[in-house]
């Protein structure tokens, strides 16, 4: 008597060998945020731009220079409350100033302040990083509700933990002189994406949300 053959859909298929997955290294994952550095800013009172390979959590290889500063993306901002990170303090270094940074220009804006001035979240979002950040010293990174990332650097102290929800005016910490800096100030930077080189003009970004900083 001939053996009964199983229908094709009941036959056991041979196991396929799975290809191992190799993950890239060389960047720091901060939740959904990937910081690929470098984080460098000019010191207050020093017109010469500096470039430094940061260490710590944000340590990463330098990337090729980018063609130039970027304007914020268009579109109407959400009808939410927004504010300046500090009030009543002069700008000591503007966005886009050419210099010896890896990007070839200053990727944020610096406010000259004494140590200890409260630093406010400029709008609603969630803290994705809070701690030591190489050349940026003590820093806080907030993913805003519009998808942008805001960085507050060189802080003397940090008042919020990672994962905390913040609103405009929430105190994130206090200005300081930590990291690559020769004088107390706040470095404020905004990115439209996770990668280095996606920075935008932070003052134009605030202006889109109804905040004017001279």
Secondary structure, DSSP 8 states (H G I E B T S, - for coil): -------GGGS--------------SSEEETTEEE--------TT--S-------GGG--------SS------S---S-----SSSS--EEE-TT-BSSSTTSB--SEEEE--TT-EEE-SSSEEEEEEEE-GGG-EEEEEEETTS-EEEEEEEEEE---TT-EE-TT-EEEEEB--SS-SS-EEEEEEESSSSTT-EE-HHHHHHHTT----
